[in-house]
Amino acid sequence: MDQPKGKAPEIPDILPPEIKGMMTMAMPLLVPGISALIHKIVDRFGDEGWKALGEGCYELGKQSGPMIQMMFNIDPQNASSIAKLVEFMDNLAGVEGEWLELSPEKAVKHDLSCPVADGLRENGISQFCSLLMPSAFQGVLDAIGSRPKKMCLGPKLLCQGDEYCEITIEM
């Protein structure tokens, strides 16, 4: 069943609002440390460092996939159901946006604000969103047996200075 524009997929609140609020406030504080860690790896190993970080994020997603699928009752063949994964990750990070399309065949979201986007851009690691997050999502999708035709973060990304991040899932 299609949902109206702007209506987010239903996910259970697994975190109390005060904890979620603290996580949202803490995210920008974590960016300098995460940036320093990523820079140490990439400065030393170059593209191989990015590759290793992507592989690590993929494995993290793959390991957490079955638990996420169970927690949110994700149907791996339904784009609006897979959108619960995006909504969950956005909620954890304090990202706010709007679903432009949400149907079993296709889901499109524009994230309009992100508490870490400016810090990622300022610290020169916009690849966090263009490489590492997609790797984590792909790990989850592979773990739950989902094969969308398209699962894409971008090409527009807040951390690259765009007005929104675009997330697209097509079955």
C-alpha positions in Angstrom: 0.0 0.0 0.0 1.4 3.4 -1.0 1.7 6.0 1.7 1.1 9.7 1.2 4.1 12.0 0.5 6.0 12.9 3.6 4.7 10.0 5.7 7.5 8.0 7.2 7.5 4.3 7.3 6.3 3.0 10.7 9.1 1.8 13.0 8.8 1.1 16.7 10.5 3.5 19.1 13.2 1.4 20.5 14.9 4.3 22.2 13.3 6.6 24.8 13.0 10.2 23.5 15.5 11.5 26.0 18.1 8.9 24.9 17.4 9.7 21.2 17.8 13.4 22.0 21.2 12.8 23.7 22.4 10.8 20.7 21.3 13.5 18.3 23.2 16.1 20.4 26.3 13.8 20.7 26.6 13.1 16.9 28.3 16.4 16.0 30.7 15.9 18.9 31.8 12.5 17.5 32.6 13.9 14.1 36.1 15.2 15.0 37.1 11.9 16.5 35.7 9.8 13.6 37.3 12.2 11.2 40.7 11.9 12.9 40.4 8.1 12.8 39.4 8.0 9.1 42.2 10.5 8.2 44.8 8.5 10.0 43.8 5.4 8.0 43.4 7.2 4.6 46.5 9.3 5.0 48.5 6.2 5.6 46.9 3.8 3.2 45.2 6.0 0.6 42.5 4.3 -1.5 43.2 1.0 0.2 42.3 2.7 3.5 38.9 3.7 2.0 38.4 0.2 0.7 39.2 -1.3 4.1 36.8 1.1 5.8 34.1 0.3 3.3 34.6 -3.4 3.9 34.4 -2.9 7.6 31.1 -1.0 7.3 29.7 -3.7 5.0 30.6 -6.4 7.6 29.0 -4.3 10.3 25.8 -4.0 8.2 25.9 -7.7 7.4 26.2 -8.7 11.0 23.4 -6.4 12.2 21.1 -7.2 9.2 19.1 -10.2 10.7 18.5 -8.3 14.0 17.4 -5.1 12.2 15.1 -7.2 9.9 13.5 -8.9 13.0 13.2 -5.6 15.0 11.4 -3.8 12.2 9.8 -6.7 10.3 11.5 -5.7 7.1 10.2 -7.4 3.9 13.3 -7.7 1.8 11.3 -7.5 -1.5 9.4 -4.3 -0.6 10.9 -0.8 -1.0 8.7 0.9 1.5 9.6 -1.9 4.0 13.3 -1.5 3.3 12.8 2.2 3.9 12.4 1.4 7.6 16.2 0.7 7.7 16.8 4.3 6.3 14.3 5.7 8.8 16.0 3.8 11.7 19.5 5.0 10.8 18.2 8.6 10.3 16.5 8.6 13.6 19.6 7.4 15.4 21.7 10.1 13.9 19.1 12.9 14.3 18.6 13.3 10.5 15.3 14.8 9.5 13.8 14.6 6.1 10.7 13.8 4.0 9.6 10.8 2.0 8.7 11.9 -1.5 7.6 8.4 -2.6 6.9 5.3 -0.5 5.5 2.3 -2.3 6.4 -1.4 -2.6 8.3 -0.7 -5.8 10.1 2.5 -5.0 11.0 4.7 -2.0 12.6 8.1 -2.3 13.6 10.3 0.7 15.1 13.8 0.9 17.0 14.3 4.1 16.9 18.0 4.8 19.0 18.4 7.9 21.8 16.3 9.4 23.7 17.2 12.6 27.0 15.8 11.2 26.9 17.0 7.6 28.8 20.2 8.1 31.4 18.5 10.3 32.0 15.8 7.7 32.4 18.4 4.9 34.6 20.6 7.1 36.8 17.6 8.0 37.1 16.5 4.3 35.3 13.1 4.7 32.2 13.4 2.7 33.0 9.8 1.6 31.4 8.8 4.9 28.0 9.3 3.3 28.9 8.4 -0.3 31.0 5.3 0.4 30.8 4.1 4.0 27.0 4.4 4.7 26.1 2.7 1.4 28.5 -0.1 2.3 26.7 -0.6 5.6 23.3 -0.5 3.9 24.5 -3.1 1.4 25.7 -5.4 4.1 22.2 -5.3 5.7 20.5 -5.9 2.4 22.7 -8.8 1.6 22.2 -10.3 5.0 18.4 -10.2 4.7 18.4 -11.5 1.1 17.2 -8.2 -0.5 18.2 -7.5 -4.1 16.8 -4.0 -5.0 17.6 -2.8 -8.5 18.8 0.4 -6.9 19.8 1.4 -3.4 21.4 4.7 -3.7 22.6 7.5 -1.4 23.1 10.5 -3.6 24.1 12.0 -5.9 22.9 14.9 -3.8 24.4 14.9 -0.3 24.3 17.5 2.5 27.9 16.8 3.4 28.9 17.8 -0.1 27.1 21.2 0.3 23.9 20.1 -1.5 20.5 21.3 -0.2 19.4 17.7 0.7 20.6 14.1 0.7 18.6 11.8 -1.7 18.0 8.2 -0.8 16.4 6.0 -3.5 15.3 2.4 -3.2 13.9 0.7 -6.3 12.8 -2.9 -6.5 
